[in-house]
Amino acid sequence: MEELDLIVESVKHDMEAAIKHLDHAFQRIRAGRASTNMVQDVMVEYYGAPTPLNQVANVSIPDAMTISIQPWDRTAIGAIEKAIINSNLGFAPSNNGENIILNVPPLTEERRRELAKQAKAETEDTKIVVRNARQNGIKELKKLEGISEDAVKSTEEEIQVLTDKHVKLCDDHLKTKEAEIMKV
């Protein structure tokens, strides 16, 4: 029975990790306002090593439509601008010699729809991961020997309940994000 509990816990852990990944992916999808999360995954080539932007500069939000990046080392301004351009975020960085300013343009209706599609795609990918966790758990159950059919069947049902719960959680997160994106 302990083996069954371990399998269920493993499946639950994998599904929760998938939901966390979805939340992280949703933070990168902008919804009109400037946010430091928009640039958190930008990697800067700093002294020959890829370094997260927040480790080479202070990132702040002076107003709702502007991201200000103040490098701790002024010689890194060019590398930061290059990293932002290469990250395909759609921002055109400008600098005044000390700071890099990113103006976040207001979202057009077309861009909002694109972002909503992107959120939906992330959600579908997460649902696939959740379902794969279910399949892996059931495979592990089938490998066990010396366990009654009833115990295996009830554990399969428990895994299916977890799967349904996490798929619904994905859908709920998507509804929230879509509402946030489409809000003008």
Secondary structure in CASP SS format (residue, H / E / C, confidence):
PFRMAT SS
TARGET T0000
AUTHOR 0000-0000-0000
METHOD secondary structure of the structure
MODEL  1
M C 1.00
E H 1.00
E H 1.00
L H 1.00
D H 1.00
L H 1.00
I H 1.00
V H 1.00
E H 1.00
S H 1.00
V H 1.00
K H 1.00
H H 1.00
D H 1.00
M H 1.00
E H 1.00
A H 1.00
A H 1.00
I H 1.00
K H 1.00
H H 1.00
L H 1.00
D H 1.00
H H 1.00
A H 1.00
F H 1.00
Q H 1.00
R H 1.00
I C 1.00
R C 1.00
A C 1.00
G C 1.00
R C 1.00
A C 1.00
S C 1.00
T H 1.00
N H 1.00
M H 1.00
V H 1.00
Q C 1.00
D C 1.00
V C 1.00
M E 1.00
V E 1.00
E E 1.00
Y E 1.00
Y C 1.00
G C 1.00
A E 1.00
P E 1.00
T E 1.00
P E 1.00
L H 1.00
N H 1.00
Q H 1.00
V C 1.00
A E 1.00
N E 1.00
V E 1.00
S E 1.00
I E 1.00
P E 1.00
D E 1.00
A C 1.00
M C 1.00
T E 1.00
I E 1.00
S E 1.00
I E 1.00
Q E 1.00
P E 1.00
W C 1.00
D C 1.00
R H 1.00
T H 1.00
A H 1.00
I H 1.00
G H 1.00
A H 1.00
I H 1.00
E H 1.00
K H 1.00
A H 1.00
I H 1.00
I H 1.00
N H 1.00
S C 1.00
N C 1.00
L C 1.00
G C 1.00
F C 1.00
A C 1.00
P C 1.00
S E 1.00
N E 1.00
N C 1.00
G C 1.00
E C 1.00
N C 1.00
I E 1.00
I E 1.00
L E 1.00
N E 1.00
V C 1.00
P C 1.00
P C 1.00
L C 1.00
T C 1.00
E H 1.00
E H 1.00
R H 1.00
R H 1.00
R H 1.00
E H 1.00
L H 1.00
A H 1.00
K H 1.00
Q H 1.00
A H 1.00
K H 1.00
A H 1.00
E H 1.00
T H 1.00
E H 1.00
D H 1.00
T H 1.00
K H 1.00
I H 1.00
V H 1.00
V H 1.00
R H 1.00
N H 1.00
A H 1.00
R H 1.00
Q H 1.00
N H 1.00
G H 1.00
I H 1.00
K H 1.00
E H 1.00
L H 1.00
K H 1.00
K H 1.00
L C 1.00
E C 1.00
G C 1.00
I C 1.00
S C 1.00
E H 1.00
D H 1.00
A H 1.00
V H 1.00
K H 1.00
S H 1.00
T H 1.00
E H 1.00
E H 1.00
E H 1.00
I H 1.00
Q H 1.00
V H 1.00
L H 1.00
T H 1.00
D H 1.00
K H 1.00
H H 1.00
V H 1.00
K H 1.00
L H 1.00
C H 1.00
D H 1.00
D H 1.00
H H 1.00
L H 1.00
K H 1.00
T H 1.00
K H 1.00
E H 1.00
A H 1.00
E H 1.00
I H 1.00
M H 1.00
K C 1.00
V C 1.00
END
